[in-house]
Amino acid sequence: MPAGENFSDLKRRMRDASLHTVCEEATCPNIGDCWDRRTASFMILGDTCTRACSYCNVKTGRPTETDWAEPFRLAQTIKGMELKYAVITSVDRDDLEDAGSTIFEMTIKTVHKAAPGCKVEVLIPDFGGVRESLQRVMDARPEVLNHNIETVRRVFRKVRPAGDYDLSLELLKRAKEMQPDGVTKSGMMVGLGETMDEVLQTMEDLRVSDCDLLTVGQYLRPSKRHHPIIRFYHPDEFKQIRQAGEAMGFNHVAAGPLVRSSYHADEQHEASLANPAD
């Protein structure tokens, strides 16, 4: 079980502010390491998702009403923790007219104001492809805009029936067009039934969409009711993926069995600035 003074303090702060973390909701294997380093991925807009992706451990159902005070509680928590880098994500909120983009906008702006030394990375849903929702988020100027493609084209519909592979690629492309000096990021899981050639093709697709950063990790099945693990990738295969990504022009690629989208996100961002893509 995760332990340590920092872990306990962070958990207490989350509970006191009635905040959620994707670290807990998604049963991330890196929670002990990240929390002990005083970094966390905050999850806004509640803990109930309107979609039911077959790999995800976040609960699905009918979400609660929007908590408009959440951005302010989160900003004060980040300020109190003296964080230099915060990752903010959310469940899918297809029940909302703006898909939750207004809360994202408020949160980014409020965190920047309360903790001006803290960089903000947002890991967003696809907002149903609505351009105005993405523009709202980009206008708030997050340091990193992250949207996970998750898997290859052939497997996508099997595990993300409510999503769209091309829509995700278009979102990343639009984000870069809206904020050319910003950093875009995406992530994938392997072991869902894809081939290595398909993984490399998806990476090529992401580069065509001008994606800067990439994370690739091993899919771990949360329970027997979730999508099965088709196979485990060898560390040498993750090395192959990383080297291929660097050759394609990503300015940073993190690939490994326990790599997750938000794992050491601050280090990924710093590496990207030191090694900008062409």
C-alpha positions, 0 to 999 in steps of 0.5 A: 500500500502507498505510504509516506508523509507526503502521501498522507498529507496529499490525501488529506488535502484532497478529502478536505477540499472534496476533490477527486484524482484520476490517480485513485479513480483509475487505479493508477499503479504509480500513485505511491511514487507520484503522491510521495513526490507531491504531484497529482492528477486532479479530476474535475467535473465529478467522478462519474463518466457518461461513457463506458470505455471497456478499459477504464476503471472510472465509474459510469452513470448519471453525473451530479450537477456541475460544481461551479466552486470546484475550480476555486477549491482546486486552485487553493489546494494547488497553492497550498501544496506549492505545486510547480506543475499540475495535471487536470483532467476530467470524466466525459460530460456528454450531458453538458451543453459545453461538455465541461469546457467552461469548467476547464477554462475557469480552472486553468485561469483560477490556478494561474491566478492563485498559483502563478508559478504553477504550470498547468497541463490539461488532459481533456475529453473530445468535447464531442468535436465542438470547436467552440469548446476546444477554443474556450480551453485554448484561450485560457492558455494551458501550458500543455494540451493533452488528449489521449488517442488511447489505441490504434484505429482498428481497435478504437471502436471496440474499446471506445465505442462513443469516441472517434479516432479521426476526431481525436486526431483533429482535436490535437491538430486544431489545438496546435492551430489555435495556440501554435506556441503551445505544447500538445500531447497524447498517450496510448496503451498497448496490449489491447490487441493491436500490432506493432505496425499499427502502433507505429502508424498511430504514432505517425498519425499523431505527428501529422496532427503536429503532436509534440509529446507522447506517452505509451504504456502497458494496458493493465486490466482493472477487473475481469469485466474490463477488456482483456490483456491480449499480450504484455510488451517486452521492455525492448519493444517499448525501447523500439517505440521510444526510438521510433517516436524520436525519429518521427519528430516527437520532442519527447517520448515516454514509453514503458510498462508503467508509463501513464499519461500524467506520470512525471508530466513535469519532466516530460514538459521540461524535456520538450522545451529543451528539445523542441520538435521541428 
